[in-house]
Amino acid sequence: MSEYDQYLRLLLSRIPSSPNITDEKYITDEFVRQLSRSYGLEVFSKIKESLRWSMKNPDYNFKGIMEEIPHSNREIYQFLKNIVNKL
């Protein structure tokens, strides 16, 4: 388990119910603004740090953070990458 899991879990809890979470259309500027407003500056800073870490560790078991998510590890990684691309 990574020290970043708790912050990545906050993002994974926002995965859309759509079967195609890798579609960039789900990660809008408003989505990112809501993250910032929802968690405050300190936690949002940790979220961004966790996202940077996740991009350096694409083979990490992201699915293990929230096993109930019905998506593959690759799809979860792409979802996180789409968020990074909007920051």
Sine and cosine of phi, psi and omega as CSV:
sin_phi,cos_phi,sin_psi,cos_psi,sin_omega,cos_omega
0.00,0.00,0.67,-0.74,-0.04,-1.00
-1.00,-0.06,0.44,-0.90,0.08,-1.00
-0.90,0.43,-0.28,0.96,-0.04,-1.00
-1.00,0.00,-0.17,0.99,-0.09,-1.00
-0.82,0.58,-0.66,0.75,-0.05,-1.00
-0.89,0.46,-0.55,0.84,0.01,-1.00
-0.99,0.15,-0.60,0.80,0.07,-1.00
-0.92,0.40,-0.54,0.84,0.05,-1.00
-0.86,0.51,-0.61,0.79,0.04,-1.00
-0.86,0.51,-0.63,0.78,0.02,-1.00
-0.96,0.28,-0.67,0.74,-0.03,-1.00
-0.90,0.43,-0.47,0.88,0.03,-1.00
-0.93,0.36,-0.20,0.98,0.00,-1.00
-0.97,-0.23,0.16,0.99,0.03,-1.00
-0.87,0.49,0.75,-0.66,-0.01,-1.00
-0.91,0.41,0.39,-0.92,-0.01,-1.00
-0.97,0.26,-0.06,1.00,0.01,-1.00
-0.90,0.44,0.55,-0.84,0.05,-1.00
-0.94,0.33,-0.28,0.96,-0.04,-1.00
-0.92,-0.40,0.98,0.20,-0.04,-1.00
-0.97,0.22,-0.14,0.99,-0.01,-1.00
-0.99,0.12,-0.15,0.99,0.01,-1.00
-0.94,0.35,0.82,-0.57,-0.04,-1.00
-0.89,0.46,-0.33,0.94,-0.07,-1.00
-0.90,0.44,-0.34,0.94,0.00,-1.00
-0.98,0.22,-0.33,0.94,-0.02,-1.00
-0.96,-0.26,1.00,-0.03,-0.03,-1.00
-0.99,-0.15,0.18,-0.98,0.10,-1.00
-0.86,0.51,-0.60,0.80,0.01,-1.00
-0.91,0.42,-0.62,0.79,0.07,-1.00
-0.83,0.55,-0.72,0.69,-0.01,-1.00
-0.92,0.38,-0.65,0.76,0.05,-1.00
-0.88,0.48,-0.66,0.75,0.02,-1.00
-0.89,0.45,-0.63,0.77,0.06,-1.00
-0.85,0.52,-0.75,0.67,-0.03,-1.00
-0.87,0.49,-0.71,0.71,0.00,-1.00
-0.94,0.35,-0.61,0.79,-0.08,-1.00
-0.93,0.37,-0.59,0.81,-0.16,-0.99
-0.93,-0.36,-0.14,0.99,0.02,-1.00
0.98,0.20,0.23,-0.97,-0.14,-0.99
-0.89,0.46,-0.71,0.70,-0.06,-1.00
-0.91,0.42,-0.75,0.66,-0.01,-1.00
-0.94,0.35,-0.64,0.77,0.02,-1.00
-0.89,0.46,-0.58,0.81,0.07,-1.00
-0.89,0.46,-0.66,0.75,0.05,-1.00
-0.92,0.38,-0.59,0.81,0.06,-1.00
-0.88,0.48,-0.73,0.69,0.00,-1.00
-0.90,0.44,-0.64,0.77,0.07,-1.00
-0.88,0.48,-0.67,0.74,0.02,-1.00
-0.91,0.42,-0.62,0.78,0.05,-1.00
-0.91,0.42,-0.67,0.74,0.05,-1.00
-0.87,0.49,-0.69,0.73,0.04,-1.00
-0.87,0.49,-0.69,0.73,-0.05,-1.00
-0.89,0.45,-0.56,0.83,0.01,-1.00
-0.93,0.36,-0.42,0.91,0.04,-1.00
-1.00,0.05,-0.13,0.99,-0.07,-1.00
-0.74,-0.67,0.86,0.50,-0.09,-1.00
-0.90,0.44,-0.32,0.95,0.00,-1.00
-1.00,-0.05,0.07,1.00,0.04,-1.00
-0.89,0.45,0.47,-0.88,-0.01,-1.00
-0.99,0.13,0.98,0.21,0.01,-1.00
-0.91,0.41,-0.56,0.83,0.02,-1.00
-0.88,0.48,-0.51,0.86,0.01,-1.00
-0.91,0.41,-0.32,0.95,0.02,-1.00
-0.94,0.35,-0.66,0.76,0.03,-1.00
-0.62,-0.79,0.99,0.10,-0.10,-0.99
-0.89,0.46,-0.34,0.94,-0.02,-1.00
-0.96,0.26,-0.16,0.99,0.03,-1.00
-0.94,0.33,0.81,-0.59,-0.09,-1.00
-1.00,0.09,0.67,0.74,-0.02,-1.00
-0.76,-0.64,0.40,-0.91,-0.01,-1.00
-0.97,0.26,0.28,-0.96,0.05,-1.00
-0.86,0.51,-0.65,0.76,0.00,-1.00
-0.88,0.47,-0.68,0.74,0.02,-1.00
-0.91,0.42,-0.65,0.76,0.02,-1.00
-0.90,0.43,-0.68,0.73,0.04,-1.00
-0.86,0.51,-0.69,0.72,0.01,-1.00
-0.90,0.44,-0.63,0.77,0.07,-1.00
-0.84,0.54,-0.73,0.68,0.01,-1.00
-0.90,0.43,-0.65,0.76,0.01,-1.00
-0.89,0.46,-0.62,0.79,0.04,-1.00
-0.89,0.45,-0.58,0.82,0.06,-1.00
-0.92,0.40,-0.72,0.69,0.03,-1.00
-0.82,0.57,-0.66,0.75,-0.03,-1.00
-0.91,0.41,-0.33,0.94,0.02,-1.00
-1.00,-0.05,-0.21,0.98,-0.03,-1.00
-0.97,0.23,0.00,0.00,0.00,0.00
